[in-house]
């Protein structure tokens, strides 16, 4: 069974736009500036939208 990394917070995304505003699961918003990382509680639909707009990029964990 595949795990949706958007929902489980296993994927990390770095902001490459000057700034993005993300909606958080549970309510609220957060500003994230260039080179910052999206919070794990970012709504999945926001992550998808920002990826389509090329405002964020996935970051591979080299642990």
C-alpha positions as CSV (number, residue, x, y, z in Angstrom):
1,X,0.0,0.0,0.0
2,X,1.4,3.4,-1.0
3,X,1.6,6.1,1.6
4,X,0.5,9.6,0.6
5,X,3.5,11.7,1.6
6,X,1.5,14.9,1.5
7,X,-0.7,13.6,4.4
8,X,1.9,11.9,6.4
9,X,4.5,14.7,6.4
10,X,7.3,12.5,5.1
11,X,8.1,14.7,2.2
12,X,9.8,18.0,2.7
13,X,9.5,21.0,0.4
14,X,11.7,24.1,0.1
15,X,10.3,27.4,-1.1
16,X,11.9,28.7,-4.2
17,X,9.5,31.6,-4.7
18,X,10.2,34.8,-2.8
19,X,7.4,34.0,-0.4
20,X,4.3,31.7,-0.1
21,X,1.4,31.7,2.2
22,X,0.2,28.2,3.2
23,X,-3.1,27.1,4.8
24,X,-2.6,24.7,7.7
25,X,-4.6,21.6,8.6
26,X,-6.6,22.6,11.6
27,X,-6.8,26.2,10.5
28,X,-4.5,29.2,10.2
29,X,-2.0,30.3,7.7
30,X,1.8,30.7,7.7
31,X,4.1,32.8,5.6
32,X,7.2,30.9,4.4
33,X,10.0,32.8,2.7
34,X,12.6,31.6,0.1
35,X,14.7,28.7,1.2
36,X,12.3,27.9,4.1
37,X,10.6,24.6,4.5
38,X,6.8,24.0,4.4
39,X,5.3,23.0,7.8
40,X,4.3,19.3,7.9
41,X,0.7,20.5,8.6
42,X,0.4,22.3,5.3
43,X,-2.8,21.3,3.5
44,X,-2.2,18.8,0.7
45,X,-4.1,20.8,-1.8
46,X,-1.8,23.8,-1.2
47,X,1.3,21.6,-1.7
48,X,-0.1,20.4,-5.0
49,X,-0.9,23.9,-6.1
50,X,2.5,25.3,-5.2
51,X,4.3,22.4,-7.0
52,X,2.3,23.2,-10.1
53,X,3.2,26.8,-9.9
54,X,6.9,25.9,-9.3
55,X,6.9,27.9,-6.1
56,X,8.3,25.0,-4.1
57,X,10.6,22.0,-4.8
58,X,10.8,18.6,-3.1
59,X,13.9,18.0,-0.9
60,X,15.4,14.6,-0.6
61,X,16.4,13.4,2.8
62,X,19.9,12.1,2.7
63,X,19.8,10.4,6.1
